Amino acid sequence: MELLKQKIREVGVVISDDVIKLDAILNHAVDPVLTTAMGKEFARLFREERVTKVLTIESSGIPIAFATSQELNVPMVFARRKKSLNTDNTEMFSERVPSFTKGLVTDIMVSKEWLNEQDRILLIDDFIANGDAARGLIRIIRRSGAELVGVGIAVEKSFQAGGRTIRESGIRVESLAKIASLRQGQIEFE
């Protein structure tokens, strides 16, 4: 997706050979025009899959997943990272997942109320590096009995194994921008 690549070139800050900061468009602020365009593109890519729900993880995946669900006219559900007073008595699907950028392990949770055997789930997220969050959500989807129809990723760091290993497991993964390298502070796309 050229618009996304252009924005990454404009606002991306390379922190290291493994980390790019995209706070201006994905992780702290939201570019509504870009986010809407990403949602339309994911909807175009997955429209024939008869998606019944879009699933993401809080927090940076929510705007893109919302734009996608709006375009597909289906509900969006997001996995929580923390329990709240409202979730204490709720039955949850839960998985422990490491976060590449945060450097810690968290629990992700989805209420059993929001996923079931009739669902055809499209998983949407902002980034994929090692793929741990995506794999955690995939395990939750499988335990719910729902069918995963595909994974949509805004930015894939293809020099890390996440997207590749999920594809190798037979799951369709569509990434709007694939970063091949961040070496020497330069952003190189596939």
N, C-alpha and C positions, 0 to 999 in steps of 0.2 A: 504494500500500500504506500504509494509515493508520498501522500500527504503526511503520513506518520513518519516516514523516513526523513522528510524535510524538517519536520518539527524536532525530531531527535537531533539532527545536525545543528539546528538553531539553538536548542536549549540544553542538550545533553552535556553533563559534566562528568568526564571520566575521572573516577576516584583512584582506580588501580586497574591492573590488567584484567581483573575479574568483576569490577563494580562500576556501573554507570548510574549517575543520579539524574532522574527525570522528574524532579519535584514540580517543575513548572507545568507539566501536562498530565502526570499520572499519580504521583505519590504524595503530593501535598496540596497542590492546586489542580483544578480540573479545567481543561480547555473544552468548553461545551460544543463548539463546532467540530473539533477533532473527535471528541467522544461520540457524538451523534454519528459521524461518518464511520467510525469503527463499528458501532452497533449495526449500522446499515450493511456494512461489508460482511460481518459475521452472519447476519440474517440471510444475506444473499448466498453465502457459502453453505449454510445448513438448512435453508428453507425446505428442501425436499425430505428432510429427516423426520418430519412430523413431530417436532419438539413440543413437549407439554410444559416443561419448566426449564428455566435457566438457573444454574447454580454457580455460586462463586464463594469466595472467602473474604471476610472483612479484612481490611477496609478498602484498599486501593482497587480491588476488582469490582466493587459495587457500581461505580458510575458506568463502566463499560458493559457490565452485565445488565444493568437497568436499560441502557440504550438498546441493547440487543433484544431484551425481552419486550420492550415497547414496540420495536419494529416487527417482532414475531407475534405480538399480541398474546403473550403467555405470561404467567407469573414468574417472578424472580425470587429466589431463596438465597440467603447467604449463611455460610457457616460462621458461627461465633467463635471467638478466641477465649472468651471469659464467660463464666456463668454470672448471672445476675439474680436479683431477688425474684424476678419474673420467671426464671427458668429452674428454680430449685426443685420443684415438684414435677417437672416435665420429663418425660422419657426421651432420651437423646441417643443418637448415634454419635460415637465419639472416637477420635483417633489422636494419637500423639505424633506430632510432626516437627522436625527441625526447620528453622527458618534460616536460609542462606544469609540474608542481609542483616537479620537481627542477632544471629549467632546464639540462638537459644531454642529450646524445645518447648512447644506449647500444645495444649489440647485444642482441637477444633471440634465443634459440636453442631449438629443439625437436629432439630426436633423431629421425632418420628411422625409427628403430625403433618409434616410438609413433604415427605417422600414416600412413595408407595409403588407397588408392583405394576400399576398402570402407567407410571410415568416414563417418558422418554426424555432424558436429561441431556442438556447441552451445558458443559462445564466451560466457564469463561474466567480468565484471569489476566492480570496486567503483565506479569513477567513469568518466565520459566527459566530457571538456572539448572539446579540439580533435580528438580521435579518432585521434591518431597511433599509439598503442599498438594499438588495435583494428585499424586499417588494416594495421599490420605483421603482426599475427596472421592477418588475412584473407589477406594475400599468402602467408604460410607455408602456410596451409590449402590454398590453390589450387595452390601448387607441389607439395604432397604428393599431389594428385589426389583428396583427400577432398572431401566436399560439406559446405558450411557451411549449416546449417539455420536459424540465427538467432543473434542476439546478445542476451544478457541483461545489463543494467546495473543495479546497485543505485541509484546516484545519477547522474542526467544533469543537467549544467548546460546547460539548453536555450537559454540566452542565448549560448552558444558553439556553434560550427558542427559539432562532431563527430558527434553523433547524427543531425542533419539530413542531413549529406552522405552518411553511410552508408546511411540510408534512401533517399535520392535515387538511390543506385547499385543499388537494387532488393533490398537486404538487409533482412530483418525485424529490427527492433530493439525490444525491450521493456524499458522502464525502470520500476523500482518507485517511484521518486520523481523528479519533474522540478522542478528549481529554476529558476524564471523570472528571479530577480533576487537579488542580494546587496547592492544599493545601500543606502548609509547604514547599513550594519550590520544590515539587516533581511533575513530569509530569507522569500522569497515563492515559493510553489509554483504550478505551472500548475494 
